[in-house]
């Protein structure tokens, strides 16, 4: 190209690309972190909902209340593992509507509490910055009313 066809640049525009890149990075980094946090919290929500539903299903289909409780704990661990959460991140509370848990027509409720760890936040900051988001889910199921009473 000849000098007549080249665009003219003024001294005012020199270095503006650096400012634009820095501004873009300053806006993109928090946005990417926000997407990561929302994704992890959503995974925790999926895990809590699935764990509560499957825990109730495990109890109401079990042969005994003890077997049902063990199967419910296993269902919670599987739901957490499915969402890449640590197995110790959740707790399970089971409640029965009757004194005998598997009474036909009785209700069984499960409440799952999940502590979702935030990405890239070390646990050493726990006293200054929240390191986890707590997610809860509950589910109620009914024992088959035509089933035999199980211990």
C-alpha positions in Angstrom: 0.0 0.0 0.0 1.1 3.5 -0.6 1.2 6.1 2.1 -1.9 7.7 0.6 -4.1 4.7 1.3 -3.0 4.0 4.9 -5.3 5.1 7.6 -4.0 7.9 9.8 -3.6 7.3 13.5 -3.3 10.0 15.9 -1.3 10.0 19.1 -4.5 10.0 21.1 -5.3 6.4 20.1 -1.9 5.0 20.9 -2.2 2.4 23.7 -5.9 2.3 23.8 -5.9 -1.5 23.0 -4.1 -2.2 26.3 -6.8 -0.3 28.2 -9.6 -2.2 26.3 -8.0 -5.6 27.0 -7.5 -4.8 30.7 -11.2 -3.6 30.9 -12.4 -6.8 29.2 -10.4 -9.0 31.5 -11.6 -7.1 34.6 -15.2 -7.7 33.5 -14.8 -11.3 32.3 -13.0 -12.8 35.3 -15.8 -12.0 37.8 -18.4 -13.1 35.3 -16.7 -16.5 34.7 -16.4 -16.9 38.5 -20.1 -16.1 38.9 -21.0 -18.7 36.3 -18.8 -21.3 38.1 -20.4 -20.5 41.5 -24.0 -20.7 40.1 -23.1 -24.0 38.4 -21.8 -25.6 41.7 -24.8 -24.3 43.7 -27.1 -25.8 41.0 -25.3 -29.1 41.2 -25.8 -29.0 45.0 -29.5 -28.4 44.5 -29.8 -31.3 42.1 -27.9 -33.5 44.5 -30.1 -32.5 47.5 -33.4 -33.0 45.5 -32.3 -36.3 44.1 -31.0 -37.5 47.5 -34.2 -36.6 49.3 -36.4 -38.3 46.7 -34.3 -41.5 46.5 -33.9 -41.7 50.3 -37.6 -41.8 50.8 -38.0 -44.3 48.0 -35.3 -46.5 49.6 -37.1 -46.5 52.9 -40.6 -47.1 51.8 -39.5 -50.1 49.6 -37.2 -51.7 52.2 -38.0 -54.9 54.1 -37.2 -53.2 57.5 -36.7 -49.8 58.9 -33.0 -50.5 59.6 -32.4 -51.7 56.0 -34.3 -48.6 54.8 -32.1 -46.2 56.7 -29.0 -47.9 55.4 -30.3 -47.8 51.8 -31.3 -44.1 52.3 -27.7 -43.2 53.4 -26.4 -45.0 50.4 -28.8 -43.1 48.1 -27.6 -39.8 49.5 -23.9 -40.8 48.9 -24.7 -41.8 45.3 -26.5 -38.5 44.6 -23.6 -36.5 46.0 -21.1 -38.5 44.0 -23.2 -38.0 40.8 -22.7 -34.3 41.2 -19.0 -34.4 42.1 -19.6 -33.3 45.7 -17.8 -34.7 48.7 -19.7 -37.5 50.5 -19.4 -35.7 53.8 -21.1 -32.6 52.4 -24.6 -33.8 53.3 -26.7 -34.9 56.2 -29.9 -36.8 56.1 -32.8 -36.5 58.5 -35.5 -39.2 58.3 -38.9 -39.0 60.0 -41.7 -41.5 60.2 -45.4 -40.6 60.6 -46.1 -43.6 62.9 -44.3 -45.3 65.7 -43.5 -48.2 63.4 -41.9 -46.5 60.5 -43.1 -48.8 57.7 -46.8 -48.9 58.7 -48.9 -49.3 55.6 -50.3 -45.9 54.5 -47.9 -44.1 56.8 -45.7 -41.2 55.7 -41.9 -41.1 55.5 -40.1 -37.8 55.2 -36.5 -37.1 54.3 -34.7 -33.8 54.6 -31.3 -33.5 53.1 -28.9 -30.6 54.0 -26.0 -30.1 51.5 -23.0 -27.8 52.1 -21.8 -26.8 48.6 -18.1 -25.7 48.7 -17.5 -22.6 46.7 -14.9 -23.0 43.9 -11.4 -21.4 44.5 -12.1 -20.3 48.1 -9.7 -22.0 50.5 -11.3 -23.2 53.8 -8.8 -21.2 55.7 -10.8 -18.0 54.9 -13.8 -19.5 56.7 -13.8 -16.9 59.4 -13.8 -14.0 56.9 -15.5 -15.3 53.8 -18.3 -17.8 53.4 -16.7 -21.0 51.9 -19.9 -23.0 51.5 -23.5 -22.4 50.4 -26.1 -24.4 52.2 -28.9 -26.1 50.2 -31.8 -28.1 51.7 -34.4 -30.4 50.1 -37.3 -32.3 51.5 -39.4 -35.1 50.2 -42.4 -37.1 51.6 -43.4 -40.5 50.5 -46.2 -42.9 51.5 -45.7 -46.5 52.4 -47.8 -48.8 50.2 -51.1 -49.2 52.1 -51.6 -52.8 50.9 -48.1 -54.0 52.1 -47.7 -56.0 55.2 -46.4 -54.3 58.3 -42.7 -54.4 58.4 -40.4 -54.0 61.4 
